Amino acid sequence: MSNQSSELDEVGPIDYVVVEFPGSRMTGEGMPVLVDLVDRGIIRILDLTFITKAEDGTVSGIELADVTGDGELDLTFFEGISSGLIGEDDVAEAGALLAPGDSAAVFLYENLWAAPLVKALRHAGARMIASGRIPVEDVLAALNALEASV
């Protein structure tokens, strides 16, 4: 078995999330929850990038230390976390989703909780042939439609 295959056995599924902050209003309210997920070994942050879109449409990065600019929100816990997997093309794609004046956080993370399951399935000869994510809004709409039809 190659070293790459052995390393693959130990890795959980990797996902990304782009979270928009309309009007660039970042309170930092979610950061303690993110730190808790990392501390408990549920996820591992591979990349965390903050971007903003200027009124002229220019997309640029924001320093992690104080994304709100108020001197209070300290994100130095995540400073320097970069696998290099989020590239300029990814930042541009995320930025295209933003309205001028808005900001976003782009997370790339490993689902550590799933690594043992994935490892066992790989050893059994299984392989993932599809994956995806269903937006919560779509699930709620489907459940509401089902409930209304009963």
TIVO-2410 file (N, C-alpha, C; in nm, 3 decimals):
# residues 150
REC num residu      c1      c2      c3 atome chaine
REC   1      M   0.085  -0.118   0.000     N      A
REC   1      M   0.000   0.000   0.000    CA      A
REC   1      M   0.089   0.124   0.000     C      A
REC   2      S   0.059   0.219  -0.086     N      A
REC   2      S   0.142   0.339  -0.095    CA      A
REC   2      S   0.119   0.427   0.027     C      A
REC   3      N   0.215   0.517   0.051     N      A
REC   3      N   0.206   0.610   0.163    CA      A
REC   3      N   0.085   0.702   0.144     C      A
REC   4      Q   0.057   0.744   0.018     N      A
REC   4      Q  -0.057   0.830  -0.008    CA      A
REC   4      Q  -0.188   0.760   0.028     C      A
REC   5      S  -0.200   0.633  -0.005     N      A
REC   5      S  -0.320   0.557   0.029    CA      A
REC   5      S  -0.336   0.548   0.180     C      A
REC   6      S  -0.225   0.527   0.250     N      A
REC   6      S  -0.228   0.519   0.396    CA      A
REC   6      S  -0.274   0.652   0.456     C      A
REC   7      E  -0.223   0.764   0.402     N      A
REC   7      E  -0.263   0.896   0.450    CA      A
REC   7      E  -0.411   0.921   0.422     C      A
REC   8      L  -0.459   0.876   0.307     N      A
REC   8      L  -0.598   0.893   0.269    CA      A
REC   8      L  -0.690   0.821   0.367     C      A
REC   9      D  -0.647   0.706   0.418     N      A
REC   9      D  -0.727   0.631   0.514    CA      A
REC   9      D  -0.756   0.711   0.640     C      A
REC  10      E  -0.669   0.803   0.675     N      A
REC  10      E  -0.682   0.876   0.801    CA      A
REC  10      E  -0.758   1.008   0.788     C      A
REC  11      V  -0.799   1.045   0.666     N      A
REC  11      V  -0.859   1.176   0.643    CA      A
REC  11      V  -1.010   1.164   0.634     C      A
REC  12      G  -1.078   1.253   0.704     N      A
REC  12      G  -1.223   1.260   0.696    CA      A
REC  12      G  -1.265   1.342   0.575     C      A
REC  13      P  -1.393   1.344   0.543     N      A
REC  13      P  -1.442   1.425   0.432    CA      A
REC  13      P  -1.408   1.572   0.453     C      A
REC  14      I  -1.379   1.640   0.344     N      A
REC  14      I  -1.341   1.781   0.350    CA      A
REC  14      I  -1.450   1.863   0.282     C      A
REC  15      D  -1.496   1.966   0.350     N      A
REC  15      D  -1.603   2.053   0.300    CA      A
REC  15      D  -1.556   2.198   0.301     C      A
REC  16      Y  -1.632   2.280   0.229     N      A
REC  16      Y  -1.610   2.424   0.237    CA      A
REC  16      Y  -1.742   2.493   0.262     C      A
REC  17      V  -1.736   2.609   0.320     N      A
REC  17      V  -1.853   2.691   0.346    CA      A
REC  17      V  -1.814   2.836   0.321     C      A
REC  18      V  -1.901   2.910   0.254     N      A
REC  18      V  -1.882   3.054   0.238    CA      A
REC  18      V  -1.997   3.119   0.314     C      A
REC  19      V  -1.964   3.199   0.414     N      A
REC  19      V  -2.064   3.266   0.498    CA      A
REC  19      V  -2.059   3.415   0.470     C      A
REC  20      E  -2.172   3.468   0.423     N      A
REC  20      E  -2.179   3.610   0.388    CA      A
REC  20      E  -2.220   3.694   0.508     C      A
REC  21      F  -2.158   3.811   0.518     N      A
REC  21      F  -2.193   3.909   0.621    CA      A
REC  21      F  -2.243   4.035   0.550     C      A
REC  22      P  -2.375   4.048   0.532     N      A
REC  22      P  -2.428   4.167   0.464    CA      A
REC  22      P  -2.384   4.295   0.534     C      A
REC  23      G  -2.344   4.391   0.453     N      A
REC  23      G  -2.297   4.518   0.509    CA      A
REC  23      G  -2.168   4.504   0.586     C      A
REC  24      S  -2.100   4.391   0.569     N      A
REC  24      S  -1.974   4.363   0.639    CA      A
REC  24      S  -1.989   4.368   0.790     C      A
REC  25      R  -2.110   4.338   0.839     N      A
REC  25      R  -2.136   4.339   0.984    CA      A
REC  25      R  -2.097   4.204   1.042     C      A
REC  26      M  -1.980   4.200   1.105     N      A
REC  26      M  -1.930   4.078   1.168    CA      A
REC  26      M  -1.924   4.100   1.318     C      A
REC  27      T  -2.000   4.020   1.390     N      A
REC  27      T  -2.004   4.037   1.536    CA      A
REC  27      T  -1.909   3.941   1.607     C      A
REC  28      G  -1.869   3.836   1.539     N      A
REC  28      G  -1.782   3.736   1.602    CA      A
REC  28      G  -1.859   3.638   1.687     C      A
REC  29      E  -1.991   3.644   1.685     N      A
REC  29      E  -2.075   3.559   1.768    CA      A
REC  29      E  -2.053   3.410   1.742     C      A
REC  30      G  -2.024   3.373   1.617     N      A
REC  30      G  -2.004   3.232   1.584    CA      A
REC  30      G  -1.866   3.180   1.613     C      A
REC  31      M  -1.770   3.267   1.638     N      A
REC  31      M  -1.632   3.224   1.657    CA      A
REC  31      M  -1.612   3.132   1.777     C      A
REC  32      P  -1.674   3.158   1.894     N      A
REC  32      P  -1.657   3.064   2.005    CA      A
REC  32      P  -1.709   2.924   1.971     C      A
REC  33      V  -1.815   2.916   1.891     N      A
REC  33      V  -1.869   2.787   1.851    CA      A
REC  33      V  -1.769   2.716   1.760     C      A
REC  34      L  -1.709   2.790   1.667     N      A
REC  34      L  -1.609   2.732   1.578    CA      A
REC  34      L  -1.488   2.683   1.657     C      A
REC  35      V  -1.441   2.761   1.751     N      A
REC  35      V  -1.329   2.720   1.837    CA      A
REC  35      V  -1.364   2.594   1.914     C      A
REC  36      D  -1.487   2.586   1.964     N      A
REC  36      D  -1.532   2.468   2.038    CA      A
REC  36      D  -1.531   2.343   1.949     C      A
REC  37      L  -1.578   2.355   1.825     N      A
REC  37      L  -1.577   2.241   1.733    CA      A
REC  37      L  -1.435   2.192   1.707     C      A
REC  38      V  -1.343   2.286   1.695     N      A
REC  38      V  -1.202   2.250   1.676    CA      A
REC  38      V  -1.145   2.185   1.802     C      A
REC  39      D  -1.170   2.248   1.916     N      A
REC  39      D  -1.118   2.196   2.044    CA      A
REC  39      D  -1.168   2.055   2.074     C      A
REC  40      R  -1.293   2.026   2.037     N      A
REC  40      R  -1.349   1.893   2.064    CA      A
REC  40      R  -1.312   1.790   1.958     C      A
REC  41      G  -1.236   1.831   1.857     N      A
REC  41      G  -1.191   1.736   1.755    CA      A
REC  41      G  -1.300   1.695   1.657     C      A
REC  42      I  -1.402   1.776   1.644     N      A
REC  42      I  -1.510   1.745   1.549    CA      A
REC  42      I  -1.470   1.786   1.408     C      A
REC  43      I  -1.406   1.903   1.398     N      A
REC  43      I  -1.356   1.949   1.269    CA      A
REC  43      I  -1.213   1.999   1.285     C      A
REC  44      R  -1.144   2.007   1.174     N      A
REC  44      R  -1.011   2.070   1.170    CA      A
REC  44      R  -1.017   2.174   1.060     C      A
REC  45      I  -0.987   2.299   1.093     N      A
REC  45      I  -0.987   2.406   0.995    CA      A
REC  45      I  -0.859   2.393   0.911     C      A
REC  46      L  -0.877   2.379   0.781     N      A
REC  46      L  -0.763   2.371   0.690    CA      A
REC  46      L  -0.730   2.509   0.634     C      A
REC  47      D  -0.832   2.587   0.607     N      A
REC  47      D  -0.816   2.724   0.559    CA      A
REC  47      D  -0.930   2.808   0.614     C      A
REC  48      L  -0.899   2.931   0.647     N      A
REC  48      L  -1.000   3.028   0.689    CA      A
REC  48      L  -0.958   3.162   0.632     C      A
REC  49      T  -1.038   3.212   0.540     N      A
REC  49      T  -1.006   3.337   0.472    CA      A
REC  49      T  -1.125   3.430   0.483     C      A
REC  50      F  -1.099   3.555   0.516     N      A
REC  50      F  -1.203   3.657   0.518    CA      A
REC  50      F  -1.181   3.749   0.399     C      A
REC  51      I  -1.290   3.778   0.328     N      A
REC  51      I  -1.282   3.865   0.211    CA      A
REC  51      I  -1.387   3.973   0.221     C      A
REC  52      T  -1.366   4.080   0.146     N      A
REC  52      T  -1.463   4.188   0.139    CA      A
REC  52      T  -1.472   4.235  -0.005     C      A
REC  53      K  -1.590   4.285  -0.040     N      A
REC  53      K  -1.611   4.338  -0.175    CA      A
REC  53      K  -1.638   4.487  -0.164     C      A
REC  54      A  -1.551   4.566  -0.224     N      A
REC  54      A  -1.565   4.711  -0.220    CA      A
REC  54      A  -1.681   4.755  -0.310     C      A
REC  55      E  -1.721   4.879  -0.296     N      A
REC  55      E  -1.830   4.934  -0.377    CA      A
REC  55      E  -1.800   4.928  -0.525     C      A
REC  56      D  -1.671   4.933  -0.562     N      A
REC  56      D  -1.634   4.926  -0.705    CA      A
REC  56      D  -1.623   4.781  -0.755     C      A
REC  57      G  -1.655   4.683  -0.667     N      A
REC  57      G  -1.652   4.542  -0.707    CA      A
REC  57      G  -1.522   4.471  -0.682     C      A
REC  58      T  -1.421   4.541  -0.633     N      A
REC  58      T  -1.291   4.482  -0.602    CA      A
REC  58      T  -1.302   4.390  -0.481     C      A
REC  59      V  -1.251   4.268  -0.493     N      A
REC  59      V  -1.252   4.172  -0.382    CA      A
REC  59      V  -1.112   4.164  -0.325     C      A
REC  60      S  -1.102   4.174  -0.192     N      A
REC  60      S  -0.971   4.165  -0.127    CA      A
REC  60      S  -0.984   4.092   0.006     C      A
REC  61      G  -0.870   4.047   0.056     N      A
REC  61      G  -0.865   3.978   0.184    CA      A
REC  61      G  -0.869   4.075   0.300     C      A
REC  62      I  -0.911   4.023   0.416     N      A
REC  62      I  -0.915   4.101   0.540    CA      A
REC  62      I  -0.823   4.031   0.639     C      A
REC  63      E  -0.746   4.105   0.714     N      A
REC  63      E  -0.661   4.047   0.817    CA      A
REC  63      E  -0.747   3.981   0.924     C      A
REC  64      L  -0.706   3.861   0.965     N      A
REC  64      L  -0.783   3.787   1.065    CA      A
REC  64      L  -0.783   3.851   1.203     C      A
REC  65      A  -0.679   3.922   1.236     N      A
REC  65      A  -0.666   3.973   1.373    CA      A
REC  65      A  -0.785   4.058   1.416     C      A
REC  66      D  -0.843   4.136   1.326     N      A
REC  66      D  -0.954   4.223   1.365    CA      A
REC  66      D  -1.041   4.253   1.243     C      A
REC  67      V  -1.123   4.155   1.203     N      A
REC  67      V  -1.203   4.173   1.082    CA      A
REC  67      V  -1.310   4.280   1.095     C      A
REC  68      T  -1.350   4.313   1.216     N      A
REC  68      T  -1.453   4.415   1.231    CA      A
REC  68      T  -1.394   4.555   1.233     C      A
REC  69      G  -1.265   4.566   1.259     N      A
REC  69      G  -1.201   4.697   1.265    CA      A
REC  69      G  -1.235   4.775   1.390     C      A
REC  70      D  -1.300   4.710   1.487     N      A
REC  70      D  -1.339   4.782   1.609    CA      A
REC  70      D  -1.240   4.764   1.723     C      A
REC  71      G  -1.137   4.685   1.700     N      A
REC  71      G  -1.037   4.664   1.803    CA      A
REC  71      G  -1.078   4.562   1.908     C      A
REC  72      E  -1.198   4.502   1.895     N      A
REC  72      E  -1.246   4.410   1.997    CA      A
REC  72      E  -1.248   4.263   1.954     C      A
REC  73      L  -1.287   4.235   1.829     N      A
REC  73      L  -1.298   4.097   1.784    CA      A
REC  73      L  -1.159   4.043   1.751     C      A
REC  74      D  -1.109   3.952   1.833     N      A
REC  74      D  -0.975   3.898   1.818    CA      A
REC  74      D  -0.983   3.756   1.763     C      A
REC  75      L  -0.935   3.737   1.641     N      A
REC  75      L  -0.938   3.606   1.579    CA      A
REC  75      L  -0.798   3.548   1.564     C      A
REC  76      T  -0.705   3.591   1.648     N      A
REC  76      T  -0.568   3.543   1.635    CA      A
REC  76      T  -0.557   3.393   1.657     C      A
REC  77      F  -0.658   3.331   1.719     N      A
REC  77      F  -0.662   3.186   1.736    CA      A
REC  77      F  -0.648   3.118   1.600     C      A
REC  78      F  -0.708   3.178   1.496     N      A
REC  78      F  -0.708   3.120   1.362    CA      A
REC  78      F  -0.601   3.178   1.271     C      A
REC  79      E  -0.526   3.275   1.320     N      A
REC  79      E  -0.425   3.340   1.236    CA      A
REC  79      E  -0.321   3.240   1.188     C      A
REC  80      G  -0.291   3.245   1.061     N      A
REC  80      G  -0.190   3.157   1.004    CA      A
REC  80      G  -0.241   3.021   0.962     C      A
REC  81      I  -0.371   2.993   0.983     N      A
REC  81      I  -0.426   2.865   0.940    CA      A
REC  81      I  -0.450   2.873   0.790     C      A
REC  82      S  -0.365   2.805   0.716     N      A
REC  82      S  -0.378   2.805   0.571    CA      A
REC  82      S  -0.308   2.683   0.515     C      A
REC  83      S  -0.385   2.597   0.450     N      A
REC  83      S  -0.326   2.481   0.384    CA      A
REC  83      S  -0.278   2.517   0.245     C      A
REC  84      G  -0.321   2.634   0.197     N      A
REC  84      G  -0.289   2.674   0.061    CA      A
REC  84      G  -0.388   2.618  -0.040     C      A
REC  85      L  -0.489   2.546   0.007     N      A
REC  85      L  -0.586   2.486  -0.085    CA      A
REC  85      L  -0.686   2.589  -0.139     C      A
REC  86      I  -0.714   2.693  -0.062     N      A
REC  86      I  -0.800   2.800  -0.114    CA      A
REC  86      I  -0.711   2.895  -0.191     C      A
REC  87      G  -0.734   2.900  -0.321     N      A
REC  87      G  -0.652   2.984  -0.408    CA      A
REC  87      G  -0.723   3.110  -0.451     C      A
REC  88      E  -0.655   3.187  -0.533     N      A
REC  88      E  -0.711   3.314  -0.581    CA      A
REC  88      E  -0.840   3.292  -0.660     C      A
REC  89      D  -0.847   3.183  -0.737     N      A
REC  89      D  -0.969   3.154  -0.812    CA      A
REC  89      D  -1.087   3.130  -0.718     C      A
REC  90      D  -1.061   3.059  -0.607     N      A
REC  90      D  -1.166   3.032  -0.508    CA      A
REC  90      D  -1.214   3.161  -0.443     C      A
REC  91      V  -1.119   3.248  -0.410     N      A
REC  91      V  -1.153   3.377  -0.349    CA      A
REC  91      V  -1.235   3.460  -0.446     C      A
REC  92      A  -1.195   3.460  -0.573     N      A
REC  92      A  -1.269   3.536  -0.675    CA      A
REC  92      A  -1.410   3.480  -0.692     C      A
REC  93      E  -1.424   3.347  -0.690     N      A
REC  93      E  -1.556   3.284  -0.703    CA      A
REC  93      E  -1.645   3.319  -0.585     C      A
REC  94      A  -1.589   3.315  -0.464     N      A
REC  94      A  -1.666   3.353  -0.345    CA      A
REC  94      A  -1.701   3.501  -0.351     C      A
REC  95      G  -1.607   3.582  -0.393     N      A
REC  95      G  -1.630   3.726  -0.403    CA      A
REC  95      G  -1.739   3.760  -0.503     C      A
REC  96      A  -1.753   3.680  -0.608     N      A
REC  96      A  -1.856   3.704  -0.708    CA      A
REC  96      A  -1.996   3.687  -0.650     C      A
REC  97      L  -2.007   3.611  -0.543     N      A
REC  97      L  -2.136   3.589  -0.477    CA      A
REC  97      L  -2.178   3.707  -0.390     C      A
REC  98      L  -2.083   3.793  -0.356     N      A
REC  98      L  -2.108   3.903  -0.264    CA      A
REC  98      L  -2.161   4.027  -0.335     C      A
REC  99      A  -2.244   4.101  -0.265     N      A
REC  99      A  -2.285   4.234  -0.312    CA      A
REC  99      A  -2.177   4.332  -0.266     C      A
REC 100      P  -2.160   4.443  -0.339     N      A
REC 100      P  -2.064   4.545  -0.294    CA      A
REC 100      P  -2.096   4.590  -0.151     C      A
REC 101      G  -1.991   4.601  -0.070     N      A
REC 101      G  -2.007   4.641   0.070    CA      A
REC 101      G  -2.021   4.523   0.165     C      A
REC 102      D  -2.034   4.402   0.111     N      A
REC 102      D  -2.047   4.284   0.195    CA      A
REC 102      D  -1.912   4.214   0.213     C      A
REC 103      S  -1.904   4.130   0.314     N      A
REC 103      S  -1.784   4.051   0.342    CA      A
REC 103      S  -1.824   3.905   0.358     C      A
REC 104      A  -1.726   3.818   0.359     N      A
REC 104      A  -1.753   3.675   0.376    CA      A
REC 104      A  -1.636   3.607   0.444     C      A
REC 105      A  -1.666   3.494   0.506     N      A
REC 105      A  -1.565   3.404   0.559    CA      A
REC 105      A  -1.571   3.279   0.472     C      A
REC 106      V  -1.455   3.233   0.428     N      A
REC 106      V  -1.446   3.112   0.348    CA      A
REC 106      V  -1.372   3.009   0.433     C      A
REC 107      F  -1.441   2.900   0.468     N      A
REC 107      F  -1.386   2.794   0.553    CA      A
REC 107      F  -1.364   2.669   0.469     C      A
REC 108      L  -1.250   2.608   0.484     N      A
REC 108      L  -1.224   2.475   0.431    CA      A
REC 108      L  -1.192   2.391   0.554     C      A
REC 109      Y  -1.269   2.284   0.575     N      A
REC 109      Y  -1.249   2.207   0.699    CA      A
REC 109      Y  -1.264   2.059   0.674     C      A
REC 110      E  -1.193   1.983   0.759     N      A
REC 110      E  -1.202   1.837   0.757    CA      A
REC 110      E  -1.301   1.794   0.865     C      A
REC 111      N  -1.387   1.701   0.830     N      A
REC 111      N  -1.482   1.644   0.925    CA      A
REC 111      N  -1.414   1.529   1.000     C      A
REC 112      L  -1.345   1.563   1.108     N      A
REC 112      L  -1.271   1.463   1.184    CA      A
REC 112      L  -1.362   1.355   1.241     C      A
REC 113      W  -1.484   1.392   1.276     N      A
REC 113      W  -1.579   1.296   1.333    CA      A
REC 113      W  -1.604   1.179   1.238     C      A
REC 114      A  -1.592   1.201   1.109     N      A
REC 114      A  -1.625   1.098   1.011    CA      A
REC 114      A  -1.505   1.013   0.970     C      A
REC 115      A  -1.384   1.053   1.009     N      A
REC 115      A  -1.263   0.982   0.965    CA      A
REC 115      A  -1.265   0.833   0.999     C      A
REC 116      P  -1.303   0.791   1.121     N      A
REC 116      P  -1.304   0.647   1.150    CA      A
REC 116      P  -1.404   0.569   1.062     C      A
REC 117      L  -1.520   0.627   1.035     N      A
REC 117      L  -1.618   0.562   0.949    CA      A
REC 117      L  -1.565   0.550   0.807     C      A
REC 118      V  -1.508   0.657   0.755     N      A
REC 118      V  -1.453   0.657   0.620    CA      A
REC 118      V  -1.341   0.554   0.608     C      A
REC 119      K  -1.256   0.548   0.709     N      A
REC 119      K  -1.145   0.452   0.709    CA      A
REC 119      K  -1.199   0.308   0.702     C      A
REC 120      A  -1.299   0.278   0.786     N      A
REC 120      A  -1.356   0.143   0.788    CA      A
REC 120      A  -1.420   0.109   0.653     C      A
REC 121      L  -1.490   0.203   0.596     N      A
REC 121      L  -1.554   0.179   0.466    CA      A
REC 121      L  -1.451   0.158   0.356     C      A
REC 122      R  -1.343   0.237   0.357     N      A
REC 122      R  -1.238   0.219   0.257    CA      A
REC 122      R  -1.173   0.082   0.270     C      A
REC 123      H  -1.149   0.039   0.393     N      A
REC 123      H  -1.088  -0.093   0.415    CA      A
REC 123      H  -1.181  -0.206   0.369     C      A
REC 124      A  -1.311  -0.180   0.368     N      A
REC 124      A  -1.408  -0.279   0.322    CA      A
REC 124      A  -1.425  -0.275   0.170     C      A
REC 125      G  -1.349  -0.187   0.105     N      A
REC 125      G  -1.354  -0.178  -0.040    CA      A
REC 125      G  -1.455  -0.078  -0.094     C      A
REC 126      A  -1.522  -0.007  -0.006     N      A
REC 126      A  -1.620   0.093  -0.051    CA      A
REC 126      A  -1.548   0.218  -0.098     C      A
REC 127      R  -1.614   0.290  -0.186     N      A
REC 127      R  -1.559   0.419  -0.229    CA      A
REC 127      R  -1.673   0.517  -0.250     C      A
REC 128      M  -1.648   0.642  -0.217     N      A
REC 128      M  -1.750   0.744  -0.231    CA      A
REC 128      M  -1.764   0.777  -0.379     C      A
REC 129      I  -1.887   0.774  -0.429     N      A
REC 129      I  -1.908   0.806  -0.570    CA      A
REC 129      I  -1.988   0.935  -0.589     C      A
REC 130      A  -2.040   0.990  -0.481     N      A
REC 130      A  -2.109   1.119  -0.488    CA      A
REC 130      A  -2.120   1.177  -0.348     C      A
REC 131      S  -2.126   1.308  -0.341     N      A
REC 131      S  -2.152   1.376  -0.215    CA      A
REC 131      S  -2.213   1.510  -0.248     C      A
REC 132      G  -2.270   1.573  -0.149     N      A
REC 132      G  -2.331   1.702  -0.171    CA      A
REC 132      G  -2.387   1.756  -0.042     C      A
REC 133      R  -2.448   1.869  -0.053     N      A
REC 133      R  -2.506   1.933   0.065    CA      A
REC 133      R  -2.641   1.988   0.027     C      A
REC 134      I  -2.740   1.966   0.109     N      A
REC 134      I  -2.873   2.019   0.086    CA      A
REC 134      I  -2.891   2.142   0.175     C      A
REC 135      P  -2.920   2.258   0.116     N      A
REC 135      P  -2.939   2.378   0.198    CA      A
REC 135      P  -3.053   2.358   0.298     C      A
REC 136      V  -3.034   2.406   0.419     N      A
REC 136      V  -3.133   2.392   0.526    CA      A
REC 136      V  -3.268   2.448   0.483     C      A
REC 137      E  -3.265   2.559   0.410     N      A
REC 137      E  -3.390   2.620   0.364    CA      A
REC 137      E  -3.470   2.522   0.278     C      A
REC 138      D  -3.400   2.445   0.192     N      A
REC 138      D  -3.467   2.348   0.105    CA      A
REC 138      D  -3.528   2.234   0.187     C      A
REC 139      V  -3.458   2.189   0.289     N      A
REC 139      V  -3.510   2.082   0.375    CA      A
REC 139      V  -3.635   2.131   0.448     C      A
REC 140      L  -3.628   2.250   0.504     N      A
REC 140      L  -3.745   2.306   0.576    CA      A
REC 140      L  -3.863   2.324   0.482     C      A
REC 141      A  -3.840   2.373   0.362     N      A
REC 141      A  -3.948   2.390   0.265    CA      A
REC 141      A  -4.011   2.257   0.228     C      A
REC 142      A  -3.928   2.153   0.209     N      A
REC 142      A  -3.980   2.019   0.175    CA      A
REC 142      A  -4.062   1.963   0.291     C      A
REC 143      L  -4.012   1.979   0.415     N      A
REC 143      L  -4.086   1.930   0.532    CA      A
REC 143      L  -4.218   2.004   0.548     C      A
REC 144      N  -4.216   2.136   0.527     N      A
REC 144      N  -4.340   2.214   0.535    CA      A
REC 144      N  -4.440   2.171   0.428     C      A
REC 145      A  -4.391   2.142   0.308     N      A
REC 145      A  -4.479   2.095   0.200    CA      A
REC 145      A  -4.540   1.960   0.234     C      A
REC 146      L  -4.458   1.871   0.292     N      A
REC 146      L  -4.509   1.740   0.332    CA      A
REC 146      L  -4.615   1.753   0.441     C      A
REC 147      E  -4.587   1.839   0.537     N      A
REC 147      E  -4.680   1.860   0.648    CA      A
REC 147      E  -4.812   1.920   0.597     C      A
REC 148      A  -4.804   2.010   0.502     N      A
REC 148      A  -4.924   2.074   0.446    CA      A
REC 148      A  -5.008   1.977   0.365     C      A
REC 149      S  -4.944   1.872   0.310     N      A
REC 149      S  -5.017   1.778   0.226    CA      A
REC 149      S  -5.085   1.668   0.308     C      A
REC 150      V  -5.056   1.662   0.437     N      A
REC 150      V  -5.115   1.558   0.524    CA      A
REC 150      V  -5.252   1.598   0.571     C      A
***
